[in-house]
């Protein structure tokens, strides 16, 4: 791998991992960079395994810090995964899969579409998981609708966060490519 491609790959990995720790700074509910990290990875990693592995690693490392440092008082022991995390991680996997199909080329319209679809996927899947896993919701259609209604206050943060962070990450990657003189398009080989 030539030095430009190596620089590109290292910058992409660093950008995604750094973005994951953006979750630690104070922010409105659900306004996080996680979906944008998955979209960026799916758009620019040629190695599909990296499109999943790097955003998941960043998310998991930031979860470890948040759960065991920021919110350590809420847990009785070191927490590797929290209750309901499987629904959140599953939503990110689906977002990344969607991005692999969506980003055959990268454009502002595709970034915005991906962000909106990511918000929708996250909302539908995580609130479905909350319905299944929370005894407060009856296991009926009405209970499911209650779960979705309870999630509505968080939907705005997800929507604006996905758009904002997608703009920052995609724009930052493109700007860095120009400044650091590395190609933007997928070109590294598997």
Long-range contacts (C-beta under 8 A, 24 or more apart in sequence): 1-188, 4-181, 4-182, 4-183, 5-182, 5-183, 5-187, 5-188, 7-180, 7-182, 8-177, 8-182, 8-183, 8-184, 8-188, 9-188, 11-173, 11-176, 11-180, 11-182, 12-40, 12-41, 12-44, 12-45, 12-54, 12-173, 13-50, 13-54, 15-40, 15-169, 15-172, 15-173, 15-176, 16-40, 16-41, 16-54, 16-55, 16-58, 16-169, 17-54, 17-57, 17-58, 17-61, 19-58, 19-165, 19-169, 20-55, 20-58, 20-59, 20-61, 20-62, 21-58, 21-61, 21-62, 21-65, 22-165, 23-62, 23-66, 24-62, 24-65, 24-66, 24-70, 27-157, 27-161, 28-157, 28-160, 28-161, 29-153, 29-154, 29-157, 30-154, 30-155, 30-157, 30-158, 30-161, 31-157, 31-158, 31-160, 31-161, 31-164, 32-161, 32-165, 33-161, 33-165, 33-168, 33-169, 34-59, 34-92, 35-92, 35-95, 35-115, 35-118, 35-119, 35-122, 35-158, 35-161, 35-162, 35-165, 35-166, 36-115, 36-118, 36-161, 36-162, 36-165, 36-166, 36-168, 36-169, 36-170, 37-165, 37-169, 38-92, 38-95, 38-96, 38-99, 38-118, 39-95, 39-96, 39-99, 39-103, 39-111, 39-114, 39-115, 39-118, 39-166, 39-169, 39-170, 40-166, 40-169, 40-170, 40-173, 41-96, 41-99, 42-95, 42-96, 42-97, 42-98, 42-99, 42-100, 42-102, 42-103, 43-99, 43-103, 43-106, 43-170, 43-186, 44-103, 44-106, 44-173, 44-184, 44-186, 45-186, 45-188, 46-186, 46-187, 46-188, 46-189, 46-190, 47-188, 47-190, 48-100, 51-96, 51-99, 51-100, 52-93, 52-96, 55-92, 55-96, 56-89, 56-92, 56-93, 59-89, 59-92, 83-133, 84-126, 84-129, 84-130, 84-133, 86-129, 87-125, 87-126, 87-128, 87-129, 87-130, 87-133, 88-122, 88-126, 88-129, 90-125, 90-129, 91-121, 91-122, 91-125, 91-126, 92-122, 94-121, 94-125, 95-121, 95-122, 106-170, 106-184, 111-166, 111-167, 111-170, 112-163, 112-166, 114-166, 115-162, 115-163, 115-166, 116-159, 116-162, 116-163, 118-162, 119-155, 119-158, 119-159, 119-162, 122-158, 122-162, 123-148, 123-151, 123-155, 123-158, 124-148, 126-151, 127-151
